[in-house]
Amino acid sequence: MAFSVVMPALEMAQETGKLVAWRKKEGESVAKGELLLEVETDKAVLEVDAPADGILAGVSVQEGAVVPVGKTIAWIIRPGEAVPQDVTPNGSEGRSLSEPARPTVVAAVATPQPTAADAKISPKARRLAKEKNVDISRLRGSGPGGEIVTADVLAAGAQPAPAPVEIETPGAVGRLMAERTTQSWTTVPHFFVSRDVDAGALVKAREQMASTVEQTRGVRLTHTDFLVAAVARTLTKHRRLNSSWIDGKIRLNPEINVAVAMAVEGGVVAAVISNTNVLTLAEIAVQRRDLAERARAGRLRPADITGATFTISNLGMYQVDAFSAIISPPQAAILAVGSIADRVVPVAGQPAIRPMMTLTISCDHRVVDGARAASFLNDLVEALRQPEQWLR
């Protein structure tokens, strides 16, 4: 008689198991109680013994695969016996693997859960459970000998059903973002410096130039475009902020390529505007729009996301006041930009309402120290306060 080897349920509420390793090869003889395979659950790697003597055959699952509990993954057959076809583990032509697991680490092994058919229950309680859609296999009977009675079903029916658990698998962009931010946060020594800036001049300059740029270049001018231009010009005076940490050395990048973090389905990408410091404001706006449209459509080219020397992440459009961003190695810094909002601030010794914006720069302390970061922010703030000086 053939014995089916199934993915065992080794823990409570376990739905799948990962086949870590086969300890016997297909075609090899196995003895009952001999180590057959290793299975990984959420808590441990467990060893599973062979349930019978015979030959391992019909292996259908390879190492590394995640398999639903109860799925047949192989058979143990007698010499000369054929592997059963289309036979369920509980079918008449085979017996399922039911030997206990042998843990390699300290872990509790759940005992098999009773099915609804196995439950000891009174006829009245069974009818009531069916009416109320109560899973009797999950009930513990309070009657004689553990029998499930009407009161047990009523008590279970009064409890809310457990909410379904949703599992979301990130796409390629999400996985890459997770890997890179984890690597950055755990390997780069971050520090943060913040400044508030009066954005009144910036707002006014955008209002004055928006119509002209839209008529001549067909693109809507944004505050991000001004920020990109101002940052690029400020970086020309602060080369350490435009540097990279590579192989234990500081590389002073000869070009200024500012990346703009853009939200796409499944994550965030940083699209690069190359040679940013030599572009006009309108040229920056055109490139930023083109990159944003292709990013949303999933049509960015490799060159669009490589070569950045500095990154800007602007969440102002989401009404975020201030935040700190994670650096994209090997870059030395990233600028986080909050929303422009009216605040009461002192002006010439008197309270006044001004459109304020918070800038927070995250720096790699191996490349940039606090003084350099503060000096960069001071010059950037002055550039935003007087945009007419560099827009000529």
C-alpha positions as CSV (number, residue, x, y, z in Angstrom):
1,M,0.0,0.0,0.0
2,A,1.3,3.4,-0.9
3,F,1.7,6.1,1.7
4,S,1.2,9.7,0.6
5,V,3.6,12.3,2.0
6,V,1.8,15.6,2.5
7,M,2.8,19.0,3.7
8,P,2.0,18.7,7.4
9,A,0.3,21.2,9.7
10,L,2.9,21.8,12.4
11,E,1.4,24.9,14.0
12,M,-1.9,26.4,14.9
13,A,-3.6,28.3,12.0
14,Q,-0.8,27.2,9.7
15,E,-1.9,27.4,6.0
16,T,1.3,26.7,4.2
17,G,4.8,25.3,4.8
18,K,8.1,25.9,3.0
19,L,10.0,22.8,2.0
20,V,13.5,23.5,3.1
21,A,15.2,20.2,2.2
22,W,14.6,16.6,1.2
23,R,16.8,14.3,3.4
24,K,16.2,11.4,1.0
25,K,16.4,11.4,-2.8
26,E,13.7,10.1,-5.1
27,G,14.2,6.3,-5.6
28,E,16.0,5.8,-2.2
29,S,14.8,3.4,0.4
30,V,13.4,4.9,3.6
31,A,12.6,3.3,6.9
32,K,9.7,4.3,9.2
33,G,10.9,6.9,11.7
34,E,13.8,8.0,9.5
35,L,14.3,11.7,8.8
36,L,12.6,12.4,5.5
37,L,12.4,16.2,5.0
38,E,12.6,19.6,6.7
39,V,9.8,22.1,6.8
40,E,9.9,25.8,7.6
41,T,7.0,27.5,9.4
42,D,6.6,31.0,10.7
43,K,8.5,30.1,13.9
44,A,10.9,27.3,13.2
45,V,12.5,24.7,10.9
46,L,11.1,21.3,11.8
47,E,12.2,17.8,10.8
48,V,9.6,15.3,9.6
49,D,10.0,11.5,9.7
50,A,9.0,8.9,7.2
51,P,5.6,7.3,8.2
52,A,6.5,3.9,6.7
53,D,9.1,1.7,5.1
54,G,9.4,1.8,1.4
55,I,10.9,3.8,-1.5
56,L,10.5,7.6,-1.9
57,A,8.8,8.2,-5.3
58,G,6.6,10.7,-7.1
59,V,8.3,13.8,-5.6
60,S,6.3,16.7,-7.0
61,V,7.6,19.6,-4.9
62,Q,11.2,20.9,-5.0
63,E,13.2,22.5,-2.2
64,G,12.3,26.1,-1.5
65,A,8.7,25.8,-2.6
66,V,5.8,27.1,-0.4
67,V,3.1,24.5,-0.3
68,P,-0.5,24.5,1.1
69,V,-1.0,22.3,4.2
70,G,-2.4,18.9,3.2
71,K,-1.0,18.9,-0.4
72,T,0.6,15.6,-1.5
73,I,4.3,16.2,-2.2
74,A,5.6,12.6,-2.6
75,W,4.8,9.0,-2.1
76,I,6.3,6.1,-0.2
77,I,5.7,2.9,-2.2
78,R,6.6,-0.8,-2.0
79,P,9.2,-2.2,-4.4
80,G,7.6,-2.7,-7.8
81,E,4.5,-0.6,-6.9
82,A,3.4,2.2,-9.1
83,V,2.9,5.8,-7.8
84,P,-0.8,6.3,-7.4
85,Q,-2.4,8.8,-9.8
86,D,-5.1,11.3,-8.9
87,V,-5.5,9.9,-5.4
88,T,-6.2,12.2,-2.5
89,P,-4.2,11.7,0.7
90,N,-7.3,10.2,2.4
91,G,-8.3,8.0,-0.5
92,S,-8.6,4.3,-0.4
93,E,-5.4,3.6,-2.3
94,G,-3.1,5.5,0.0
95,R,-2.5,6.6,3.5
96,S,-1.4,10.1,4.5
97,L,1.7,11.0,6.3
98,S,0.8,11.4,10.0
99,E,4.0,10.9,11.9
100,P,4.8,13.6,14.4
101,A,7.4,16.2,13.5
102,R,10.8,16.3,15.2
103,P,11.8,19.9,15.9
104,T,15.3,21.0,15.4
105,V,14.6,24.1,17.6
106,V,12.4,24.7,20.5
107,A,8.9,25.0,19.1
108,A,5.4,23.7,19.9
109,V,3.9,21.3,17.4
110,A,0.1,21.6,17.2
111,T,-2.0,18.4,17.5
112,P,-4.3,17.7,14.6
113,Q,-7.5,19.7,14.8
114,P,-10.8,17.8,14.9
115,T,-13.0,18.2,11.8
116,A,-16.7,18.9,12.0
117,A,-17.5,15.3,11.3
118,D,-15.3,14.2,14.2
119,A,-16.9,16.6,16.7
120,K,-19.0,15.1,19.5
121,I,-22.1,17.2,19.4
122,S,-25.8,16.8,20.2
123,P,-28.2,16.7,17.2
124,K,-29.9,19.9,18.3
125,A,-26.6,21.7,18.7
126,R,-25.5,20.5,15.2
127,R,-28.6,21.9,13.6
128,L,-28.2,25.2,15.4
129,A,-24.6,25.4,14.3
130,K,-25.6,24.9,10.7
131,E,-28.2,27.6,10.9
132,K,-25.8,30.1,12.5
133,N,-22.9,29.1,10.3
134,V,-20.8,28.2,13.3
135,D,-17.6,26.1,12.7
136,I,-18.1,23.3,15.3
137,S,-14.5,22.1,14.8
138,R,-13.4,25.2,16.6
139,L,-15.7,24.7,19.6
140,R,-14.8,23.1,23.0
141,G,-17.8,21.2,24.4
142,S,-19.0,21.9,27.9
143,G,-21.3,18.8,28.0
144,P,-20.6,15.3,29.4
145,G,-17.4,13.9,28.0
146,G,-16.7,17.2,26.1
147,E,-19.9,17.0,24.1
148,I,-20.8,20.3,22.3
149,V,-24.2,21.4,23.5
150,T,-26.6,24.2,22.4
151,A,-25.2,26.7,24.9
152,D,-21.7,26.3,23.3
153,V,-23.1,27.0,19.8
154,L,-25.1,30.0,21.1
155,A,-22.0,31.4,22.8
156,A,-19.9,31.0,19.7
157,G,-22.5,32.6,17.5
158,A,-22.6,35.7,19.7
159,Q,-18.9,36.3,19.1
160,P,-17.9,38.3,16.0
161,A,-16.2,36.3,13.3
162,P,-12.5,36.9,13.0
163,A,-11.7,39.5,10.4
164,P,-10.0,38.2,7.3
165,V,-6.2,38.9,7.1
166,E,-5.1,40.5,3.9
167,I,-1.6,39.8,2.6
168,E,-0.2,42.2,0.0
169,T,2.9,41.1,-2.0
170,P,4.9,44.2,-3.1
171,G,5.7,44.5,-6.8
172,A,9.2,45.0,-8.2
173,V,9.3,48.8,-7.4
174,G,8.1,48.2,-3.9
175,R,10.6,45.4,-3.2
176,L,13.5,47.5,-4.6
177,M,12.4,50.4,-2.5
178,A,12.3,48.2,0.6
179,E,15.7,46.8,0.0
180,R,17.4,50.1,-0.7
181,T,15.8,52.0,2.2
182,T,16.6,49.2,4.6
183,Q,20.2,49.1,3.4
184,S,20.5,52.9,3.6
185,W,18.9,53.2,7.1
186,T,21.1,50.4,8.5
187,T,24.4,51.3,7.0
188,V,24.4,55.1,6.5
189,P,24.8,57.3,9.6
190,H,22.0,59.8,9.1
191,F,21.6,63.2,10.8
192,F,18.9,65.8,10.1
193,V,18.9,69.6,10.0
194,S,15.7,71.7,9.6
195,R,14.9,75.3,8.6
196,D,11.7,77.2,8.2
197,V,11.6,79.6,5.3
198,D,9.2,82.4,4.3
199,A,8.0,81.2,0.9
200,G,6.2,84.5,0.0
201,A,8.8,85.4,-2.7
202,L,8.7,81.9,-4.1
203,V,4.9,81.9,-4.4
204,K,5.0,85.4,-6.0
205,A,7.7,84.4,-8.5
206,R,5.7,81.4,-9.6
207,E,2.5,83.4,-10.0
208,Q,4.4,86.0,-12.2
209,M,6.1,83.4,-14.4
210,A,3.5,80.6,-14.6
211,S,1.5,82.0,-17.5
212,T,4.5,82.8,-19.6
213,V,6.1,79.4,-19.2
214,E,2.8,77.7,-19.9
215,Q,2.2,79.7,-23.1
216,T,5.8,79.2,-24.4
217,R,6.6,75.7,-23.3
218,G,3.2,74.2,-22.6
219,V,4.0,73.1,-19.1
220,R,2.6,74.1,-15.7
221,L,5.2,75.7,-13.5
222,T,5.3,74.1,-9.9
223,H,7.0,75.0,-6.7
224,T,9.1,71.8,-7.1
225,D,10.6,73.3,-10.3
226,F,11.8,76.4,-8.3
227,L,13.2,74.1,-5.6
228,V,15.1,72.0,-8.1
229,A,16.6,75.1,-9.7
230,A,17.4,76.7,-6.3
231,V,19.0,73.5,-4.9
232,A,21.1,73.0,-8.1
233,R,22.5,76.5,-7.9
234,T,23.2,76.3,-4.2
235,L,25.0,73.0,-4.7
236,T,27.6,74.8,-6.8
237,K,28.9,76.4,-3.6
238,H,28.6,73.4,-1.4
239,R,30.3,70.5,-3.2
240,R,30.3,68.2,-0.1
241,L,26.5,68.1,-0.3
242,N,26.9,67.0,-4.0
243,S,29.3,64.2,-3.1
244,S,29.2,60.4,-2.8
245,W,30.6,58.0,-0.2
246,I,32.2,55.2,-2.3
247,D,34.6,52.5,-1.0
248,G,35.5,54.5,2.1
249,K,36.3,57.7,0.2
250,I,34.4,60.9,-0.6
251,R,33.9,61.5,-4.3
252,L,33.2,65.1,-5.3
253,N,30.9,64.8,-8.2
254,P,31.8,67.0,-11.2
255,E,28.1,67.2,-12.3
256,I,25.0,68.3,-10.5
257,N,22.2,65.9,-11.2
258,V,19.1,66.5,-9.1
259,A,16.6,63.7,-8.7
260,V,13.0,64.2,-7.8
261,A,11.2,61.5,-5.8
262,M,7.9,60.6,-7.6
263,A,5.1,58.4,-6.3
264,V,4.2,55.6,-8.7
265,E,2.0,52.5,-8.3
266,G,3.6,50.2,-5.8
267,G,6.3,52.6,-4.5
268,V,8.5,55.6,-5.2
269,V,11.1,56.3,-7.9
270,A,13.6,59.1,-8.1
271,A,13.8,60.5,-11.6
272,V,16.9,62.4,-12.5
273,I,17.3,65.8,-14.2
274,S,20.8,65.8,-15.4
275,N,23.1,68.9,-15.4
276,T,20.4,70.7,-13.5
277,N,22.5,73.7,-12.6
278,V,22.9,74.8,-16.2
279,L,19.2,74.5,-17.1
280,T,16.7,77.3,-17.2
281,L,13.6,77.1,-15.0
282,A,11.4,76.3,-18.0
283,E,13.7,73.5,-19.1
284,I,13.6,72.0,-15.6
285,A,9.8,72.2,-15.7
286,V,9.6,70.5,-19.1
287,Q,12.0,67.6,-18.0
288,R,10.2,67.2,-14.7
289,R,6.8,66.9,-16.4
290,D,8.1,64.4,-19.0
291,L,9.7,62.3,-16.3
292,A,6.6,62.3,-14.1
293,E,4.3,61.3,-17.0
294,R,6.6,58.4,-18.0
295,A,7.0,57.3,-14.4
296,R,3.3,57.1,-13.9
297,A,3.0,55.1,-17.2
298,G,5.9,52.8,-16.1
299,R,8.0,53.9,-19.1
300,L,11.1,55.3,-17.4
301,R,14.4,54.4,-19.1
302,P,17.5,53.2,-17.1
303,A,19.2,56.6,-17.7
304,D,16.2,58.3,-16.1
305,I,16.9,56.8,-12.7
306,T,20.7,56.6,-12.6
307,G,23.5,59.2,-12.0
308,A,21.7,61.3,-9.4
309,T,24.0,63.3,-7.0
310,F,21.3,64.8,-4.8
311,T,17.6,64.1,-4.3
312,I,14.5,66.2,-3.4
313,S,11.4,64.7,-1.9
314,N,8.4,67.1,-1.8
315,L,5.3,66.0,0.1
316,G,3.8,69.5,0.3
317,M,1.0,68.6,-2.1
318,Y,-0.1,66.0,0.5
319,Q,-0.4,68.7,3.1
320,V,2.6,67.4,5.1
321,D,4.1,70.0,7.4
322,A,7.5,68.4,7.8
323,F,9.3,65.1,7.5
324,S,12.7,63.4,7.3
325,A,13.7,61.4,4.3
326,I,16.0,58.4,3.9
327,I,19.2,59.0,1.8
328,S,19.7,57.2,-1.5
329,P,23.3,55.8,-1.4
330,P,25.9,56.7,-2.5
331,Q,24.4,60.2,-2.4
332,A,25.4,62.3,0.6
333,A,22.1,64.0,1.2
334,I,18.4,64.3,0.5
335,L,16.1,67.3,1.0
336,A,12.6,66.8,2.4
337,V,10.1,69.6,1.6
338,G,6.9,70.2,3.5
339,S,3.8,72.2,2.5
340,I,3.5,75.9,2.1
341,A,1.0,77.1,4.8
342,D,0.1,80.3,6.5
343,R,1.6,80.6,10.0
344,V,1.9,83.4,12.5
345,V,5.6,84.4,12.7
346,P,7.4,87.5,14.0
347,V,8.2,90.1,11.3
348,A,10.1,93.2,12.4
349,G,9.1,92.5,16.0
350,Q,5.4,92.1,15.3
351,P,3.2,89.0,14.7
352,A,2.3,88.5,11.1
353,I,0.8,85.8,8.9
354,R,3.2,84.5,6.3
355,P,3.3,81.5,3.9
356,M,5.9,79.3,5.6
357,M,7.6,76.1,4.4
358,T,9.8,73.7,6.4
359,L,13.0,72.2,4.8
360,T,14.7,69.2,6.4
361,I,18.0,67.9,5.0
362,S,19.1,64.3,5.8
363,C,22.9,63.9,5.5
364,D,25.5,61.1,5.6
365,H,27.7,62.0,8.5
366,R,30.7,60.3,6.8
367,V,30.6,63.0,4.1
368,V,28.8,66.0,5.6
369,D,29.0,67.5,9.1
370,G,26.5,69.7,10.9
371,A,28.2,72.9,10.0
372,R,28.2,72.2,6.3
373,A,24.6,71.1,6.3
374,A,23.6,74.3,8.2
375,S,25.6,76.4,5.8
376,F,23.9,74.8,2.8
377,L,20.4,75.3,4.2
378,N,21.2,79.0,5.0
379,D,22.2,79.6,1.4
380,L,19.2,77.7,0.0
381,V,16.8,79.7,2.2
382,E,18.3,82.9,1.0
383,A,17.9,81.8,-2.6
384,L,14.2,81.0,-2.0
385,R,13.7,84.4,-0.3
386,Q,15.2,86.2,-3.3
387,P,14.5,84.1,-6.4
388,E,14.8,87.1,-8.6
389,Q,18.6,87.1,-8.0
390,W,19.2,83.8,-9.8
391,L,16.2,83.9,-12.2
392,R,17.8,86.6,-14.3
